[in-house]
Amino acid sequence: MSTNRKRLVYVALGILIVTLAMWGIFRGSPTSVETAVAERGPMRVTVDAQGKTRVRDKFTVTAPVSGIMARIKLTEGDNIPRDYPVAEIDPNPPIQRAPAAPRSFNPYAARVFSPVSGKVLRVFDKSERFVTAGTPILEIGDPENVEVVVDILSTEAVNIRPGAPMSIENERQGEPIRARVTLIESQAVTKVSALGVEEERVNVIGEFLPRKVPFGDNFHVDVSILVWESTDALRVPSSAVFRVGEEWGVFVVESGKARKRTVKVGHRNPDLAEILEGLSGSETVILHPTEQLADGSRVRTS
């Protein structure tokens, strides 16, 4: 081989080595990513909110006339029969009145009777005082006959159906208490959230399945309402899916590279997303993909 030809070969090899070195430098090291495997399994979607218990049949006894009401002798928790006298109201208290023989009740007063048998749930004011007609005196009901009322965003309430299972946290026994939805009220109410945003909210009513529950009237409870479930859903962590315009996408790891894939997402909850199309079981997806990650980027799984 001539000297000139050898020189050309050495120059070409040098250029190739420099090119490969520069390519390796500018190519950079693979991006470290966190991954998960798409798999089939059970999945649930729930609406979680705070609710309150309330006695289902609660009666408020009010003053039938205006006048001076005698001090209420009943206290919360007292059991009383139907037609039991609960209050006395003197509609025409005179400035002076001749002493009368001791009696168990004021003969000039209108007597107020309980409309039902039950337990006194609340006495609004025990003191002797002037009341006007219609003033609430006390509440009567059965504290064991309670239901749960959950205040829910109307956009979430449309996914709830009568009969849907409910579960209520129970710190005393550990196991949640079962209930079911009996009614979704048809009238939404505009309320202002803690952040000052107006929201349309709807009351969802549920009944407890066990007859006796460890809650009384107006107890705050944490409620979970089941709106969908599957025993065999293809699922990935919710952090793997992201918006691609009007569609959803994921990054799949193939031969050490990230490959962008368009997928069809079904149901979602805070932890999982159901994949209907575009992905098969056992494929590896990238969690929390950043904007720097592109189709074809080299990745290293951690």
C-alpha positions in Angstrom: 0.0 0.0 0.0 1.4 3.4 -1.0 2.2 6.0 1.6 -0.5 8.3 0.3 -3.2 5.6 0.6 -2.0 4.6 4.1 -2.2 8.3 5.1 -5.8 8.5 3.8 -6.8 5.4 5.7 -5.4 6.8 8.9 -7.1 10.1 8.4 -10.4 8.4 7.7 -10.0 6.2 10.9 -9.2 9.3 12.9 -12.3 11.1 11.6 -14.4 8.1 12.4 -13.0 7.9 16.0 -13.5 11.6 16.6 -17.1 11.4 15.2 -17.9 8.4 17.4 -16.5 10.2 20.4 -18.4 13.4 19.7 -21.6 11.4 19.1 -21.1 9.6 22.5 -20.5 13.0 24.2 -23.5 14.8 22.8 -25.7 11.8 22.9 -25.6 11.9 26.7 -26.4 9.2 29.2 -29.8 7.4 29.4 -32.5 9.1 31.4 -33.3 7.3 34.6 -37.1 6.6 34.9 -39.4 4.9 37.3 -41.6 2.2 35.7 -44.5 -0.1 36.3 -46.1 -3.1 34.5 -49.5 -3.0 32.9 -51.5 -5.8 34.5 -55.0 -7.1 34.8 -56.8 -7.2 38.2 -59.6 -5.7 40.3 -60.3 -2.0 40.2 -62.8 0.2 41.9 -64.0 3.8 41.4 -65.6 5.6 44.4 -66.9 9.0 45.4 -65.4 9.9 48.8 -66.9 12.7 50.9 -67.9 13.7 54.4 -71.5 13.2 55.4 -73.7 13.6 58.4 -76.1 11.2 60.1 -79.7 12.2 60.9 -82.7 10.6 62.5 -84.9 9.5 59.7 -88.2 10.5 61.4 -87.5 13.5 63.5 -90.3 15.7 64.9 -89.9 19.3 66.0 -92.4 20.4 68.6 -93.2 24.1 68.4 -95.2 26.5 70.5 -98.8 26.6 69.4 -99.4 30.1 70.9 -97.4 33.1 72.1 -97.0 33.5 75.8 -94.8 32.7 78.8 -93.5 29.1 78.6 -92.7 27.4 81.9 -89.3 25.8 82.4 -88.9 22.6 80.5 -88.3 19.6 82.8 -87.3 17.1 80.1 -83.7 16.6 79.1 -82.0 15.1 76.1 -82.2 11.3 76.1 -85.5 11.0 78.0 -88.0 8.5 76.5 -91.5 9.8 76.3 -94.8 8.2 75.0 -97.1 9.7 72.5 -99.3 12.6 73.9 -96.9 13.2 76.8 -97.1 16.8 78.0 -93.8 18.5 77.2 -94.4 22.2 77.8 -96.9 24.7 79.2 -97.4 28.2 77.7 -99.6 30.8 79.4 -100.9 32.9 76.6 -102.3 35.7 78.8 -100.1 36.1 81.9 -101.6 38.7 84.1 -99.7 41.3 86.1 -101.4 40.0 89.2 -103.2 36.8 89.8 -104.8 35.5 93.0 -102.9 32.6 94.5 -104.3 29.2 93.6 -104.1 25.8 95.2 -100.9 24.0 94.3 -101.3 22.1 91.1 -99.1 20.0 88.9 -99.8 22.3 86.0 -100.9 25.9 85.3 -104.7 25.8 84.8 -104.4 29.0 82.6 -101.7 27.6 80.3 -102.0 25.8 77.0 -100.4 22.4 77.3 -98.1 21.1 74.5 -98.1 17.3 73.9 -95.6 15.0 72.1 -97.0 13.9 68.7 -95.1 10.6 68.8 -93.4 8.2 71.1 -89.6 8.5 71.1 -86.5 10.0 72.7 -85.9 13.6 73.3 -83.1 14.5 70.9 -82.8 18.2 71.6 -84.2 20.8 74.0 -83.8 24.2 72.4 -84.0 26.2 75.6 -85.1 24.8 79.0 -85.5 28.2 80.7 -88.8 29.9 81.5 -89.3 32.6 78.8 -91.6 34.4 76.4 -92.1 32.5 73.1 -94.0 33.4 70.0 -96.2 30.9 68.1 -94.0 28.6 66.0 -90.9 28.8 68.3 -89.2 25.4 68.3 -89.3 23.8 71.8 -87.7 20.4 71.4 -87.0 17.5 68.9 -88.3 14.0 69.3 -87.3 10.9 67.3 -85.8 7.4 67.3 -82.0 7.7 67.6 -81.5 4.2 66.3 -83.4 4.9 63.1 -80.7 7.0 61.4 -79.7 7.6 57.8 -76.6 9.2 56.3 -76.7 12.4 54.2 -73.7 13.1 51.9 -73.2 16.5 50.2 -71.6 15.8 46.8 -70.7 17.8 43.7 -73.4 17.5 41.1 -70.8 16.4 38.5 -70.0 13.4 40.7 -73.6 12.7 41.7 -74.6 11.9 38.1 -72.5 8.8 38.3 -74.2 7.5 41.4 -77.3 5.2 41.2 -79.9 4.2 43.8 -78.8 1.0 45.5 -75.1 1.7 45.1 -73.0 0.3 48.0 -71.7 2.7 50.6 -69.2 2.2 53.3 -68.7 4.4 56.4 -65.5 4.5 58.4 -65.9 3.1 61.9 -62.9 3.7 64.2 -64.5 1.7 67.0 -64.5 -1.6 65.3 -62.1 -1.1 62.4 -64.4 -2.7 59.8 -66.4 -0.1 57.7 -70.1 -0.1 58.2 -72.1 -1.0 55.1 -74.9 1.1 53.7 -76.6 1.7 50.4 -77.9 4.7 48.4 -81.6 5.2 48.7 -82.1 8.6 47.1 -80.2 11.2 45.0 -82.1 14.4 45.5 -83.2 16.0 42.2 -82.5 19.6 43.3 -79.0 20.9 43.3 -78.0 23.8 45.6 -75.3 26.4 44.9 -72.8 26.6 47.7 -69.5 28.4 48.1 -66.5 26.3 48.8 -63.7 27.0 51.3 -61.8 28.5 48.4 -64.6 30.9 47.5 -65.7 29.0 44.4 -69.4 28.5 43.7 -70.3 24.8 43.3 -73.5 22.9 42.5 -74.0 20.3 45.2 -76.5 17.5 45.7 -77.6 15.5 48.8 -77.2 11.7 48.4 -79.1 9.8 51.1 -78.2 6.3 52.3 -79.6 3.8 54.7 -77.4 1.7 57.1 -77.7 -2.0 56.4 -77.1 -3.1 60.1 -80.0 -1.9 62.2 -77.9 -0.7 65.1 -74.9 1.7 64.4 -72.6 3.5 66.7 -73.8 6.9 65.5 -76.4 9.2 66.8 -78.0 12.2 65.2 -75.8 14.8 63.4 -72.6 12.8 63.6 -69.9 13.6 61.0 -68.8 10.5 59.1 -66.4 9.7 56.2 -68.4 8.0 53.4 -67.2 6.1 50.3 -69.8 5.4 47.5 -69.0 2.7 44.9 -69.8 3.9 41.3 -67.9 1.2 39.3 -65.9 -1.9 39.8 -64.3 -4.7 37.8 -62.5 -7.9 38.7 -60.5 -8.0 35.5 -59.5 -4.5 34.3 -56.3 -3.8 32.4 -54.8 -1.1 34.6 -51.7 1.1 35.0 -50.8 3.6 37.7 -52.6 7.0 37.0 -49.2 8.7 37.0 -48.4 6.9 33.8 -51.0 8.5 31.6 -51.0 12.0 30.2 -52.9 14.2 27.8 -52.0 14.3 24.1 -54.4 16.9 22.8 -57.9 15.4 23.2 -56.4 11.9 23.7 -54.4 10.0 26.3 -50.9 8.7 26.0 -48.2 6.7 27.8 -44.6 6.0 27.3 -43.7 2.3 26.9 -40.2 1.0 27.4 -39.0 -0.9 24.3 -35.4 -2.1 24.0 -34.1 0.6 26.3 -36.0 3.4 24.6 -39.2 5.4 25.5 -41.9 4.9 22.9 -44.9 7.2 23.0 -48.2 5.3 22.6 -51.7 6.7 22.2 -54.2 4.8 24.5 -57.9 4.8 25.3 -58.5 5.4 29.0 -61.7 4.1 30.7 -62.4 4.6 34.4 -59.9 6.3 36.7 -59.4 6.6 40.4 -56.6 8.4 42.3 -54.3 5.4 42.0 -55.2 3.5 38.8 -56.3 4.1 35.2 -58.2 1.5 33.2 -56.7 1.0 29.6 -59.3 0.0 27.0 -57.1 0.2 23.9 -53.5 0.7 22.9 -51.7 -1.4 25.5 -51.4 -5.0 26.4 -50.7 -6.8 29.7 -47.1 -7.1 30.9 -45.9 -4.1 28.9 -43.7 -1.7 30.9 -44.8 2.0 31.2 -43.0 5.0 32.5 -44.3 6.8 35.6 -44.3 10.6 36.0 -42.9 11.3 32.4 -41.4 14.7 32.1 -41.6 17.2 29.2 -37.9 16.4 28.4 -38.8 12.8 27.6 -39.5 12.2 23.9 -40.3 9.4 21.6 -37.1 7.4 21.1 -35.2 8.8 24.2 -32.9 6.3 25.8 -34.0 5.3 29.3 -32.6 3.4 32.2 -35.1 1.8 34.6 -34.5 2.2 38.3 
